[in-house]
Amino acid sequence: MFHAEFKSISGKDAYPLSQIVYRGSDGSLLEVCHDRSAWKSRSPDEWKILFGGRRTSFAPADLSGVWSKRELVLPELPVEDIVTLQEGWTPLFNAQKLAKEINIKSLRVKLCGNSHTGSFKDLGMTVLVSQVNHLIKKNISIKAVACASTGDTSAALSAYCAKAGIPSIVFLPAGKISVAQLVQPISNGSIVLALDTDFDGCMSIVQEVTADKNIYLANSMNSLRIEGQKTISYELCQELGWRLPDTLIIPGGNLGNVSALAKGIDDLLSLGLIDKKPRIIVAQAEKANPFYLAYKRNFDKLEPVQAQKTLASAIQIGNPVSYPKAELAIKNYNGIVEQVSEQELSDAAHRADKIGLYCCPHTGTALGALFKLKEKGSISSDESVVVISTAHGLKFSEFKAAYHEQKLDNISAKYANAIHHLPAKASAVMDVLKEVV
């Protein structure tokens, strides 16, 4: 009943999902297009009942936030070919204390990093690796799956490929990712190639390598990834009683994430599960801000930049592959693109930690944009906001520790919490406690 295929965003070409293809004949990006008319075979209430029932199911596919919506993802993929690590169904943290501090109606943080590899990239990788698993079972020759990464994509690829028994190759910019991110693909048995370049250099090389169709490309220019990541929108909607907030804020690097968020909302509108569009805001680090600069020029064109070293290393990208889709997302969803400094993202992350979060620097980037836009008046006091947290803070413990030790270069750590080093005497402890409790 349900069907999907690749189509170029220019509208020129269409390809079956079984074909190994990443761009249309005119060079445009592809997207997975569904027969949305078939979705009308179920009413909005019937979809709600179906998805609600799966939330309480223990069937392996239903334990995944992605595959519990499988009709809207890869509807023709056999359930037995799914490669899942129970991704999705991540917590929606109520940050109402912080909402009161900045005077907005409500604030929640979607903790997408509370996943198997500590990143929202798991959502897209389960779809891509499941499709590769399916293709291999159909005797299509794929020797390995490869990606360029600033850390999180490689972690997700290595884990899902290891689960499926498929070789993986990761291209990393040498010396530019955290230890936690580096060790994940190593531990999962990937072929790890650390190149003396930045992410954009790695991305260029992996595209050359995957021109050999025996090596499958796993970066977000492969639109299968977007199909998994778009389920963030579904999950949010379901968690909030089948409605979305006024505003969604997400950090942006290669820009597949904002493209996915918008695609998920498009689906919800088509299904009749919502009737109101939220606004989408993309946050970029000031040191890697090509999308912000294009937005300020009314999206005349993308001008790649040389991304500078930023604490938000996963979005240290100067030439984002998914720019055309992200531009459409911002235009279709009354969007804003904001940039934040290293000081702003560091303070925002640790300010949020004071209410029980443990924010990665990319979440700090999104929160920093929230604080900045509220001060500018671009976000009003009567708005409900959800910030998408893309990775777990534990993957960036060096960033967290250095902030509290006040060892981050050129950062004045306003929210640092110093350790009290004391002699092993109760009197010394009591002296300090009198001052701080």
FENQUIVEN-V701816 format. One record per residue. N is the residue number from 1. PHI is phi in whole degrees, 0 to 359 (none if undefined). D_LAST is the distance of its C-alpha to the last C-alpha in whole Angstrom. Layout:
N;PHI;D_LAST  N;PHI;D_LAST
This chain:
1;none;64  2;264;61  3;213;62  4;216;60  5;207;61  6;283;60  7;223;61  8;285;61  9;290;59  10;281;62  11;84;64  12;275;67  13;233;66  14;222;65  15;217;65  16;291;64  17;295;61  18;282;63  19;274;64  20;273;62  21;207;62  22;237;59  23;221;60  24;285;63  25;297;67  26;264;66  27;87;62  28;284;60  29;294;57  30;258;58  31;220;56  32;278;56  33;252;58  34;258;58  35;281;61  36;292;59  37;297;62  38;292;62  39;298;58  40;290;60  41;295;61  42;243;58  43;284;57  44;307;53  45;294;52  46;292;54  47;297;52  48;299;49  49;294;50  50;300;51  51;290;48  52;295;46  53;295;48  54;292;47  55;297;43  56;254;44  57;273;46  58;252;46  59;297;49  60;308;48  61;293;49  62;287;47  63;287;44  64;263;44  65;295;43  66;281;45  67;282;48  68;291;47  69;245;49  70;299;52  71;299;54  72;261;53  73;248;52  74;233;55  75;294;57  76;259;60  77;282;58  78;299;59  79;302;56  80;290;57  81;266;56  82;292;53  83;248;50  84;233;47  85;238;43  86;56;42  87;286;41  88;82;39  89;52;38  90;277;34  91;295;31  92;250;31  93;285;27  94;276;26  95;257;24  96;296;24  97;299;21  98;289;22  99;300;25  100;293;24  101;299;22  102;258;26  103;64;28  104;233;30  105;299;31  106;203;30  107;217;29  108;232;29  109;237;29  110;277;32  111;274;31  112;292;34  113;283;33  114;278;32  115;227;36  116;304;38  117;260;38  118;81;34  119;205;36  120;295;38  121;298;41  122;302;42  123;298;43  124;280;46  125;287;47  126;298;47  127;289;50  128;298;52  129;291;52  130;297;53  131;293;56  132;298;57  133;302;57  134;296;59  135;295;61  136;297;62  137;295;63  138;270;65  139;69;67  140;277;65  141;284;65  142;228;61  143;275;61  144;196;57  145;243;54  146;231;53  147;211;50  148;267;49  149;204;45  150;262;42  151;138;40  152;288;39  153;297;43  154;294;44  155;297;42  156;293;43  157;300;46  158;296;46  159;292;45  160;290;47  161;293;50  162;299;49  163;299;49  164;275;52  165;76;54  166;249;55  167;298;54  168;229;52  169;232;52  170;237;49  171;253;49  172;242;46  173;286;46  174;301;45  175;75;42  176;241;40  177;230;38  178;287;35  179;300;36  180;300;35  181;287;37  182;291;40  183;285;40  184;297;40  185;295;44  186;298;45  187;296;43  188;275;45  189;87;48  190;291;49  191;278;51  192;256;49  193;243;50  194;265;48  195;256;50  196;280;50  197;201;49  198;260;47  199;301;46  200;299;49  201;295;51  202;298;51  203;296;51  204;297;55  205;290;56  206;294;55  207;293;57  208;294;60  209;296;59  210;277;59  211;297;62  212;283;64  213;291;63  214;285;63  215;246;59  216;269;57  217;276;55  218;247;51  219;285;50  220;288;49  221;292;52  222;278;53  223;290;53  224;300;53  225;299;49  226;297;48  227;298;50  228;282;47  229;293;44  230;294;45  231;290;44  232;304;41  233;296;42  234;299;44  235;295;41  236;301;38  237;300;41  238;295;41  239;294;38  240;264;38  241;75;40  242;61;43  243;209;42  244;243;40  245;289;38  246;294;39  247;220;38  248;242;37  249;236;36  250;221;37  251;290;37  252;230;40  253;234;42  254;280;45  255;76;45  256;293;46  257;294;43  258;292;43  259;300;47  260;293;46  261;302;44  262;294;46  263;296;49  264;297;47  265;291;47  266;306;51  267;297;51  268;298;49  269;295;51  270;296;54  271;285;54  272;79;53  273;279;49  274;222;48  275;230;50  276;226;47  277;276;46  278;279;43  279;263;42  280;248;41  281;241;39  282;254;40  283;251;37  284;237;38  285;288;37  286;303;38  287;274;40  288;212;41  289;234;43  290;297;46  291;289;46  292;298;44  293;296;47  294;295;49  295;300;48  296;294;47  297;262;51  298;59;52  299;55;52  300;297;56  301;187;55  302;275;53  303;248;53  304;304;51  305;240;49  306;276;48  307;297;44  308;270;42  309;297;39  310;229;36  311;298;33  312;275;34  313;296;37  314;290;38  315;246;39  316;277;41  317;227;44  318;258;47  319;224;49  320;292;48  321;294;51  322;269;50  323;307;50  324;301;53  325;291;51  326;293;48  327;301;50  328;299;52  329;298;48  330;294;47  331;292;50  332;283;50  333;239;47  334;47;47  335;275;44  336;226;42  337;241;42  338;234;39  339;244;38  340;226;34  341;280;33  342;298;32  343;297;29  344;294;29  345;289;29  346;293;26  347;294;24  348;297;25  349;299;24  350;277;21  351;295;20  352;293;21  353;300;19  354;294;16  355;252;18  356;110;19  357;279;22  358;215;23  359;273;25  360;287;28  361;295;30  362;284;32  363;295;30  364;300;28  365;296;32  366;294;32  367;293;29  368;299;29  369;295;33  370;301;31  371;298;29  372;293;32  373;290;35  374;294;32  375;296;32  376;285;36  377;89;37  378;283;38  379;243;36  380;266;36  381;291;33  382;263;35  383;267;35  384;266;34  385;230;33  386;238;33  387;262;32  388;270;34  389;270;32  390;268;34  391;210;33  392;280;30  393;300;27  394;296;28  395;284;31  396;230;29  397;296;27  398;297;28  399;298;27  400;294;24  401;295;23  402;296;25  403;297;23  404;290;19  405;274;21  406;58;23  407;246;26  408;280;28  409;301;31  410;61;31  411;243;27  412;266;25  413;278;22  414;298;20  415;252;17  416;296;17  417;239;14  418;286;15  419;281;15  420;267;13  421;268;17  422;226;16  423;292;19  424;281;19  425;226;18  426;300;15  427;296;15  428;293;14  429;296;11  430;295;10  431;300;10  432;291;8  433;296;5  434;298;6  435;274;6  436;250;4  437;261;0
